[in-house]
Amino acid sequence: MRLLKPLLACVSFVVVWQLGWTQIEAIEAPVPSLNPQEITEPFVPGELVVGLDHGELALPLQAMEMVGTLVAQNPPINAYVVRLAPGISMESAGEFLRALPGVRYVEPNYLAFAFATPNDPSYGQQYGLARIQANLAWDIWRPQRRVYIAVIDTGIDSNHPDLTNKMRRHSNGAVYGYNTLNNTTNALDDNGHGTHCAGIAAAEINNGIGIAGVAAWNPAVANANSYVQLMPVKVLSSSGSGSLDAVARGITWAADNGAHILSLSLGAGSGAQQLQDAVNYAWNRGCLVVVAAGNGGSSAPQYPAYYTNSIAVAATDSADMLASFSQYGSWVDIAAPGVSILSTYPSNGYQSLSGTSMACPHVAGAAALLWSHNPSLTNAQLRSALETNVDPYQPYNGRTLAQSAGRLNVYRALQAVGGGGPTQPSLHTLSLNPTSVVGGDSATGTVTLTAAAPSGGFVVNLSSSNPSVASVPSSVTVPAGATSANFTVSTATVSSSTSVTITASAGGVSRTTTMTVNPPSSSVSLQSLTISPTSVWGGSSATGTVRLSGPAPAGGVTVQLRSSSSRATVPSTVTVPAGATSASFTIRTTSAFSITTVTITATYNGVAHSAQLTVWF
């Protein structure tokens, strides 16, 4: 750094001399920040790429050697990589190098990554991974430590080819697990349930076999599959049942034996103090306790999911709708895919099962992925990241979860805890306005993203369940820098009201909404006229509302209005817009030394309705 300041002075002189003879041109490209805290994309720490003009290179090359070491070069395009000497910051070196004559640009040495698409043959059948954007999370996952998931269940088939390499093992190769039913270390699965849950959380990825688990993989990370490992804790028998005492002992054993994440796809309709104490014990030792919410299709608490220090997980389907069987209510913290989930099964098998039992390990695997990437997180911070960085879900028959709860998105959660790489947007919402139209009219659809669209825009694919009734373009592009875009839904004439589902999808995420297309309203009639308030002081106003028996046709419906007294005046007509069923108008009054009851009449297509307004003085 002592050499840097004198050289800057020398360069300043050269630059001034050069500017005296050279026309200054506007810089068209933005100058990238060299402050590491402001760089949003991953880069090689302490390295700068310097691009030079063609011609004399001696001075800038010599100057680069004053601030560091040239470690790479690309002569055809005059690009050079300098690794900065200790004590020299990227900002100060960049300022120095940019001032040199002949330097065209200075920028961070950004990193590029292979897109994480594993070769597991059944990966394409795992809609849950696409829904939670696991593949995008894999792209930016940079593990820093090993994390253990204790699957507290019926055990795990540790010989399954998709699981055997993901098992935590003792130095002698024996599986690190426990069986609370007979107090042995033999935790082999004799039911299938635990093996299925284990595969969802952490089946080996990119091994050319079967499925992919949530946690975790990146083609740029050596031994990626070793960073998240499974610990079988058998607390349920071959019939799939067990005592709460066995479960509680399984929880405390896992917490005492190094497990970071406890995944419990089990529960009971009543709790026990021992069970709650066990959950609190694990939480207080820094563990994260993830529990299935239950499959009773009610809001009744299930235990241990209901306990404060548990994350209660509901189940959603491939369309992000809350499953009909899933527990719900304000005590349920998050949702995850849990309908027709393909995963590992004993005897080298694979099966599709449904239940909040399947949703739970999605969250457990996501938690392990985040914690291996950022070990500095507390269990409370990890829980917050998972529960707040979610996607919307569709309630089932009005059934909802905790306020602000949503469906798991591991990619967004990883970004929130320091996941590297550029912030890639994903599809967030789809809406229609209006949601009910008369055939022949149109509606406006809007797609919104979780972040601004990148350069070149963000393409969202569109489809209609009945394009002959309501058609949409094949896609809509959100412009670069924007977070939303509109498109038109065109409709055709129908003979009866028809419900049509519009779907938007991008990057494995889909959103749906429904619109109603109504028949032409030749049969629409005036249904009512109401006035509010029905009594006012002279000089004040009231609001009249006309309502039709159905949506107004294209062009709207014009209703005639009249008043029985000059004490209250109304417009001559009010128009109900196309697709709407009502419209309002203003009634203005005047003062007088009397109380007057005024009759307001609305007429359409031979049908009249009246309402009265009392005007005081």
C-alpha positions in Angstrom: 0.0 0.0 0.0 3.0 2.3 0.6 3.7 2.0 -3.2 0.2 2.8 -4.2 0.0 6.5 -3.2 3.2 7.7 -5.0 2.0 5.9 -8.1 -1.4 7.5 -7.9 0.2 10.9 -7.9 2.3 10.0 -11.0 -0.7 8.7 -12.8 -2.7 11.8 -12.0 -0.1 13.8 -13.9 -0.3 11.5 -16.9 -4.0 11.7 -17.0 -4.1 15.5 -16.9 -1.6 15.6 -19.8 -3.6 13.1 -21.8 -6.9 15.0 -21.2 -5.2 18.1 -22.7 -5.0 16.4 -26.1 -7.8 13.8 -26.1 -11.5 14.3 -26.6 -13.4 13.0 -23.5 -16.2 10.6 -24.4 -19.3 9.7 -22.3 -19.1 6.4 -20.6 -22.1 4.4 -21.7 -21.8 1.3 -19.4 -22.3 1.7 -15.7 -19.2 1.3 -13.6 -19.5 -1.7 -11.3 -19.1 -1.2 -7.6 -16.0 -2.6 -6.1 -17.2 -2.4 -2.5 -17.7 -6.0 -1.6 -20.8 -5.1 0.5 -22.5 -3.6 -2.5 -21.7 -6.4 -5.0 -24.9 -8.5 -5.4 -23.4 -11.4 -7.5 -20.8 -13.9 -6.3 -17.1 -13.1 -7.1 -13.6 -14.2 -6.3 -12.6 -12.3 -3.2 -9.5 -10.1 -3.7 -9.4 -10.4 -7.5 -10.1 -7.7 -10.2 -10.5 -8.1 -13.9 -8.8 -5.2 -15.8 -9.6 -4.6 -19.5 -7.2 -2.5 -21.6 -7.4 -0.6 -24.8 -5.4 -2.0 -27.7 -2.0 -0.3 -28.0 0.6 0.5 -25.4 0.2 -1.8 -22.4 3.4 -1.2 -20.5 2.2 1.4 -17.9 -1.1 -0.3 -16.9 0.6 -3.8 -16.7 3.4 -2.4 -14.5 0.8 -0.6 -12.3 -1.2 -3.8 -11.8 2.0 -5.4 -10.5 2.2 -2.6 -7.9 -1.1 -3.6 -6.3 -0.9 -7.4 -6.7 0.0 -10.3 -8.9 -1.2 -11.0 -12.4 -2.7 -14.5 -12.2 -4.5 -14.8 -15.6 -4.7 -13.1 -18.9 -6.8 -13.2 -22.1 -4.6 -11.4 -24.8 -7.1 -11.5 -27.7 -9.4 -9.2 -25.7 -6.7 -7.5 -23.5 -8.2 -8.7 -20.2 -6.1 -9.4 -17.2 -6.8 -10.8 -13.7 -4.9 -9.3 -10.8 -4.9 -10.9 -7.3 -4.5 -8.0 -4.9 -1.8 -8.0 -2.3 -2.8 -8.3 1.4 -4.0 -5.0 2.8 -5.1 -3.5 -0.5 -8.9 -3.2 -0.8 -10.8 -3.8 -4.0 -12.2 -0.3 -3.8 -8.8 1.5 -3.5 -7.2 -0.7 -6.1 -10.1 -0.2 -8.5 -9.9 3.6 -8.1 -6.2 3.5 -8.8 -6.4 1.2 -11.8 -9.4 3.0 -13.4 -7.3 6.3 -13.4 -4.6 4.7 -15.6 -4.5 5.7 -19.3 -5.5 2.8 -21.5 -7.6 1.1 -18.9 -11.1 0.4 -20.4 -12.8 -1.2 -17.4 -12.1 -2.7 -13.9 -14.6 -5.1 -12.5 -14.9 -7.9 -9.9 -14.0 -11.4 -11.0 -17.5 -12.7 -11.0 -18.3 -16.4 -10.5 -20.5 -18.6 -12.8 -22.1 -21.8 -11.8 -23.6 -24.8 -13.6 -27.3 -24.9 -13.3 -28.3 -27.7 -10.8 -30.3 -30.3 -12.8 -29.5 -33.7 -11.3 -29.5 -37.0 -13.2 -31.9 -38.9 -10.9 -34.3 -40.6 -13.3 -37.4 -39.8 -11.3 -36.5 -36.2 -10.6 -39.0 -35.0 -13.2 -41.8 -36.6 -11.2 -41.1 -34.7 -8.0 -43.3 -31.7 -8.4 -42.6 -30.7 -4.8 -39.0 -29.9 -5.5 -40.0 -27.6 -8.3 -42.7 -25.9 -6.2 -40.3 -25.1 -3.4 -37.6 -24.1 -6.0 -35.1 -26.5 -4.6 -33.1 -26.5 -7.9 -32.6 -22.8 -7.7 -31.4 -23.1 -4.1 -29.0 -25.8 -5.1 -27.4 -23.4 -7.6 -26.4 -20.9 -4.8 -25.9 -23.4 -2.0 -22.3 -23.2 -0.5 -22.1 -25.5 2.5 -19.9 -24.6 5.4 -20.5 -27.5 7.8 -22.2 -30.9 8.1 -25.8 -30.9 9.4 -27.6 -34.0 10.8 -31.3 -34.6 10.4 -32.8 -37.0 12.9 -35.8 -38.8 11.3 -37.8 -39.7 14.4 -40.2 -42.3 13.0 -40.3 -46.0 12.1 -36.6 -46.1 11.3 -34.8 -45.9 8.0 -33.8 -48.6 5.5 -30.2 -47.6 5.6 -29.4 -50.1 2.8 -31.5 -48.4 0.3 -29.3 -47.3 -2.6 -30.7 -43.7 -2.5 -30.0 -43.4 1.2 -27.0 -45.5 2.2 -24.5 -42.8 1.3 -26.5 -40.2 3.2 -26.5 -42.0 6.6 -24.5 -40.7 9.5 -22.1 -43.4 10.5 -19.7 -44.3 13.3 -16.0 -44.6 12.6 -16.6 -48.4 12.2 -19.2 -47.8 9.5 -22.2 -48.6 11.6 -25.3 -46.4 11.2 -25.5 -43.7 13.9 -29.1 -44.3 15.1 -31.2 -45.5 18.0 -34.3 -47.6 18.7 -36.3 -46.4 21.8 -38.6 -49.4 21.5 -35.9 -51.9 22.6 -33.0 -49.5 23.6 -30.7 -50.7 20.8 -28.8 -49.1 18.0 -30.8 -51.1 15.4 -33.1 -48.5 13.8 -33.9 -50.4 10.6 -37.4 -49.6 9.2 -39.9 -52.4 9.4 -42.9 -50.3 8.2 -41.8 -48.0 5.3 -43.0 -44.7 6.6 -39.7 -43.5 8.0 -37.8 -44.5 4.9 -40.2 -42.5 2.8 -39.8 -39.4 4.9 -36.0 -39.8 4.9 -35.9 -39.8 1.1 -38.0 -36.6 0.9 -35.6 -34.8 3.2 -32.2 -36.0 1.9 -32.1 -38.8 -0.7 -28.8 -38.8 -2.5 -28.9 -36.4 -5.5 -27.2 -36.8 -8.9 -26.4 -40.5 -8.3 -28.3 -41.7 -11.3 -30.7 -43.6 -9.1 -34.3 -42.9 -8.2 -35.2 -39.5 -6.7 -33.6 -36.4 -5.3 -34.0 -35.2 -1.7 -34.4 -31.6 -0.7 -30.9 -31.4 1.0 -28.7 -30.8 -0.9 -26.5 -30.7 -3.9 -24.5 -28.4 -6.1 -22.3 -29.5 -9.1 -19.7 -27.0 -8.0 -19.3 -28.4 -4.5 -17.1 -31.4 -3.9 -18.7 -34.2 -2.0 -21.9 -32.2 -1.9 -24.0 -35.1 -0.7 -21.9 -35.5 2.5 -23.0 -32.2 4.0 -26.5 -33.3 5.1 -26.7 -36.7 6.7 -29.6 -38.8 8.2 -29.9 -40.2 11.7 -32.7 -42.9 12.1 -34.4 -42.7 15.5 -37.0 -45.5 15.7 -39.9 -44.7 18.0 -42.8 -46.3 16.1 -43.3 -50.0 15.6 -44.0 -52.0 12.4 -47.6 -51.0 12.8 -46.7 -47.3 12.7 -47.6 -46.6 16.3 -45.7 -45.9 19.5 -46.0 -44.4 22.9 -45.5 -40.7 23.6 -42.8 -41.8 26.1 -40.9 -43.5 23.2 -41.3 -40.4 21.1 -40.1 -38.1 23.9 -37.0 -40.3 24.5 -36.3 -40.3 20.8 -36.3 -36.5 20.8 -34.0 -36.2 23.8 -31.6 -38.9 22.4 -31.4 -37.0 19.1 -30.7 -33.7 20.8 -28.0 -35.3 23.0 -26.3 -37.0 20.0 -25.6 -34.1 17.7 -28.8 -33.9 15.6 -29.4 -30.4 14.3 -32.8 -30.9 12.7 -35.5 -33.2 14.3 -38.1 -34.3 11.8 -41.2 -35.9 13.3 -43.9 -37.1 10.9 -46.1 -38.3 13.7 -48.6 -37.0 16.3 -51.4 -37.6 18.7 -54.7 -35.9 19.5 -53.6 -35.2 23.1 -50.3 -34.0 24.5 -48.3 -34.9 27.5 -46.0 -32.9 29.8 -43.1 -35.3 29.1 -43.5 -34.7 25.3 -43.6 -30.9 25.7 -40.6 -31.0 28.0 -38.7 -33.1 25.4 -39.5 -30.6 22.6 -38.4 -27.7 24.8 -35.3 -29.6 25.8 -34.3 -30.0 22.1 -35.1 -26.4 21.3 -33.1 -25.1 24.2 -30.1 -27.2 23.1 -30.3 -25.3 19.7 -32.1 -27.9 17.7 -34.9 -27.2 15.2 -38.0 -29.3 15.7 -40.2 -29.8 12.6 -43.5 -31.7 13.0 -46.3 -32.8 10.8 -49.5 -31.0 11.6 -51.8 -34.0 11.2 -54.2 -35.5 8.7 -57.6 -35.1 10.4 -58.8 -32.3 8.2 -59.7 -30.1 11.2 -58.3 -27.3 13.3 -58.0 -29.5 16.4 -54.4 -29.4 17.8 -52.1 -32.3 17.2 -49.1 -33.0 19.4 -46.1 -32.3 19.4 -46.9 -30.0 16.4 -49.0 -27.7 18.6 -46.2 -26.9 21.0 -44.7 -23.4 20.7 -41.2 -24.7 20.0 -42.3 -27.0 17.1 -42.8 -25.9 13.5 -46.2 -27.3 12.6 -46.3 -28.2 8.9 -49.5 -28.5 6.8 -49.8 -30.2 3.4 -50.5 -28.7 -0.1 -51.0 -30.3 -3.5 -49.4 -29.7 -6.9 -51.6 -26.6 -7.4 -50.6 -25.1 -4.0 -54.0 -25.8 -2.5 -54.2 -26.8 1.1 -54.9 -30.6 1.1 -58.4 -31.6 2.2 -57.0 -33.9 4.8 -54.5 -31.4 6.3 -54.9 -29.9 9.8 -55.3 -26.1 9.6 -55.7 -23.2 11.9 -53.7 -20.3 13.5 -51.4 -22.8 15.2 -50.1 -24.2 11.9 -46.9 -22.4 10.9 -46.1 -23.4 7.3 -47.2 -25.6 4.4 -45.2 -27.8 2.1 -46.0 -30.3 -0.7 -47.7 -33.4 0.8 -50.0 -34.9 -1.8 -48.8 -37.8 -4.0 -45.1 -37.4 -3.1 -42.7 -39.9 -4.7 -39.9 -41.1 -2.3 -37.8 -44.0 -1.2 -39.4 -47.2 0.3 -37.8 -50.3 1.8 -36.3 -53.1 -0.3 -34.9 -50.6 -2.8 -38.4 -49.4 -3.7 -40.2 -46.1 -4.4 -43.8 -45.2 -3.6 -46.0 -42.1 -3.8 -47.7 -41.3 -0.5 -49.8 -38.4 0.8 -50.0 -36.7 4.2 -48.6 -34.0 6.3 -46.0 -36.7 7.0 -44.7 -36.0 3.5 -44.8 -32.2 4.0 -42.8 -32.3 7.2 -39.5 -33.6 5.7 -39.6 -31.0 2.9 -39.3 -28.4 5.6 -36.7 -30.5 7.6 -34.6 -30.9 4.4 -34.9 -27.2 3.6 -33.8 -26.3 7.2 -30.7 -28.5 6.8 -29.8 -26.9 3.5 -30.0 -23.4 5.0 -28.1 -24.3 8.2 -25.3 -26.1 6.4 -24.9 -22.9 4.3 -25.0 -20.5 7.2 -24.0 -22.2 10.4 -24.1 -18.9 12.4 -27.9 -18.9 12.4 -29.6 -19.6 15.7 -32.6 -22.0 15.6 -34.9 -19.1 16.0 -33.3 -17.2 13.1 -33.5 -20.4 11.0 -37.2 -20.8 11.8 -38.0 -17.2 11.0 -36.2 -17.5 7.6 -38.2 -20.6 6.7 -41.6 -19.2 7.9 -41.3 -15.7 6.4 -39.9 -16.4 3.0 -42.8 -18.4 1.6 -45.2 -18.4 -1.4 -48.9 -18.1 -1.3 -51.2 -21.1 -0.9 -54.8 -21.6 -1.8 -57.1 -22.2 1.2 -59.4 -25.3 1.0 -63.0 -24.4 1.6 -62.0 -21.4 3.7 -59.5 -23.3 5.8 -56.4 -21.2 6.5 -53.2 -21.4 8.4 -51.5 -18.9 10.7 -51.5 -15.3 9.6 -48.8 -14.6 7.0 -48.1 -18.4 6.7 -47.4 -19.8 3.3 -46.0 -22.6 1.3 -42.2 -23.4 1.8 -39.8 -21.8 -0.7 -36.3 -22.9 0.1 -34.7 -20.7 -2.5 -36.1 -17.5 -1.1 -35.3 -18.6 2.4 -31.6 -19.4 1.4 -31.3 -16.0 -0.1 -32.6 -14.4 3.0 -29.8 -16.0 5.1 -27.0 -15.0 2.8 -27.3 -17.3 -0.2 -24.9 -16.0 -2.9 -25.7 -15.3 -6.5 -28.0 -12.9 -8.2 -31.5 -12.5 -6.9 -33.5 -14.5 -9.4 -37.2 -13.5 -9.5 -40.0 -16.1 -9.5 -43.7 -16.0 -10.1 -45.5 -14.7 -7.1 -49.2 -13.9 -7.8 -51.8 -14.0 -10.6 -54.9 -11.8 -10.5 -57.9 -11.0 -12.8 -60.0 -7.8 -12.9 -62.9 -8.3 -13.1 -63.4 -11.9 -12.2 -66.9 -12.0 -13.7 -67.7 -10.8 -17.2 -70.4 -11.2 -19.8 -69.3 -13.3 -22.8 -67.7 -11.1 -25.5 -66.2 -8.7 -22.9 -62.6 -8.9 -21.7 -60.7 -8.9 -18.4 -57.2 -7.8 -17.4 -54.8 -10.4 -15.9 -51.8 -9.3 -13.9 -48.7 -11.4 -13.0 -46.3 -10.3 -10.3 -42.8 -11.5 -9.5 -40.9 -11.8 -6.2 -38.2 -9.5 -7.5 -37.5 -7.3 -10.5 -37.2 -9.0 -13.9 -33.6 -9.4 -15.2 -32.2 -8.0 -18.4 -34.2 -9.4 -21.3 -37.3 -9.7 -19.2 -39.1 -12.6 -17.4 -41.4 -14.8 -19.4 -44.5 -16.2 -17.8 -46.5 -18.9 -19.6 -50.3 -18.6 -19.7 -53.0 -21.1 -20.3 -56.8 -21.4 -20.0 -58.8 -24.5 -18.9 -61.4 -23.6 -21.6 -59.8 -21.5 -24.3 -63.0 -21.6 -26.4 -64.7 -19.6 -23.7 -61.8 -17.5 -22.3 -58.6 -17.3 -24.2 -55.2 -15.9 -23.1 -51.9 -15.3 -24.9 -49.4 -18.1 -24.7 -47.2 -16.0 -22.5 -46.6 -12.5 -21.1 -43.2 -10.9 -20.5 -42.4 -8.8 -17.5 -40.0 -6.1 -18.7 -36.5 -5.9 -17.3 -36.6 -4.0 -14.0 -40.3 -4.4 -13.6 -42.1 -6.7 -11.1 -45.5 -7.1 -12.9 -47.1 -7.2 -16.3 -50.7 -7.3 -17.6 -52.3 -9.4 -20.3 -55.9 -9.6 -21.8 -58.3 -12.4 -21.3 -60.8 -12.5 -24.2 -64.1 -14.2 -23.8 -66.8 -15.6 -26.2 -70.6 -15.6 -25.9 -71.9 -18.4 -23.8 -75.5 -19.7 -23.2 -74.9 -20.3 -19.5 -72.5 -19.1 -16.8 -69.2 -20.9 -17.2 -66.2 -21.1 -14.8 -62.8 -21.0 -16.4 -59.4 -21.4 -14.7 -56.5 -19.3 -15.9 -53.0 -20.6 -15.1 -49.7 -18.7 -15.1 -46.4 -20.7 -14.7 -42.7 -20.0 -14.8 -39.7 -21.8 -13.4 -41.7 -24.7 -11.9 -44.0 -22.3 -10.0 -47.7 -22.0 -11.0 -50.5 -19.8 -10.0 -54.2 -20.2 -10.8 -57.3 -18.0 -10.6 -60.9 -18.5 -11.7 -63.2 -16.2 -13.7 -66.9 -16.6 -14.5 -68.1 -15.9 -18.1 -71.9 -15.1 -18.1 -74.4 -15.3 -20.9 -75.7 -12.1 -22.7 -78.0 -10.2 -20.4 -81.0 -9.8 -22.6 -82.8 -11.3 -19.6 -81.1 -9.0 -17.1 -83.7 -6.9 -15.3 -83.7 -4.2 -12.6 -83.8 -5.9 -9.3 -83.8 -3.2 -6.7 -83.2 0.5 -5.8 -81.8 1.4 -2.4 -81.0 4.8 -0.8 -78.5 5.4 2.0 -79.1 7.1 4.3 -82.9 7.2 4.1 -83.1 10.6 6.0 -80.9 13.7 5.6 -80.9 17.4 6.4 -81.7 19.7 3.5 -78.5 20.6 1.7 -76.9 17.2 2.4 -76.7 14.3 -0.1 -77.5 10.6 -0.1 -76.4 7.7 -2.3 -78.8 5.7 -4.4 -77.8 2.2 -5.7 -79.5 0.3 -8.5 -78.9 -3.5 -8.7 -79.5 -5.8 -11.6 -80.5 -9.5 -11.6 -77.2 -10.4 -13.3 -74.1 -8.9 -14.9 -74.6 -6.1 -17.4 -73.9 -7.1 -21.0 -71.3 -5.5 -23.3 -71.9 -1.7 -23.4 -73.5 -1.7 -19.9 -77.1 -1.1 -18.8 -78.5 2.4 -18.6 -81.2 2.9 -15.9 -83.5 5.9 -16.0 -83.9 8.0 -12.8 -86.5 10.5 -11.7 -87.5 12.3 -8.4 -90.9 13.2 -7.2 -89.8 16.6 -5.8 -87.3 19.3 -6.5 -86.2 19.0 -2.8 -84.1 16.0 -4.1 -82.5 15.9 -7.5 -81.0 12.9 -9.3 -79.1 12.5 -12.6 -81.4 11.5 -15.5 -79.6 8.1 -15.8 -77.0 5.9 -14.2 -75.1 3.2 -16.1 -74.2 -0.2 -14.8 -70.8 -1.1 -16.5 -70.4 -4.3 -18.5 -70.0 -7.3 -16.2 -71.1 -5.4 -13.1 -74.4 -6.0 -11.3 -74.8 -2.6 -9.6 -74.1 1.1 -9.9 -74.5 4.1 -7.5 -75.5 7.7 -8.0 -75.7 10.9 -5.9 -79.0 12.4 -4.6 -78.6 16.1 -3.8 -81.1 18.0 -1.6 -82.0 21.6 -0.8 -83.1 23.3 2.4 -86.7 24.4 3.1 -89.0 25.1 6.1 -90.6 21.7 5.9 -90.0 18.0 6.1 -90.5 16.4 2.7 -90.6 12.7 1.7 -89.3 12.3 -1.8 -89.8 9.3 -4.0 -86.9 8.3 -6.2 -87.7 5.9 -9.1 -85.4 3.8 -11.3 -86.7 2.3 -14.5 -85.1 -0.2 -16.9 -86.7 -2.3 -19.7 -90.2 -1.7 -18.3 -89.3 -2.6 -14.8 -89.4 0.2 -12.1 -88.3 0.3 -8.5 -88.8 3.1 -6.0 -87.4 4.1 -2.7 -88.1 7.1 -0.4 -85.8 9.7 1.1 -86.9 12.1 3.9 -85.4 15.6 3.7 -85.5 17.6 6.9 -85.9 21.3 6.7 
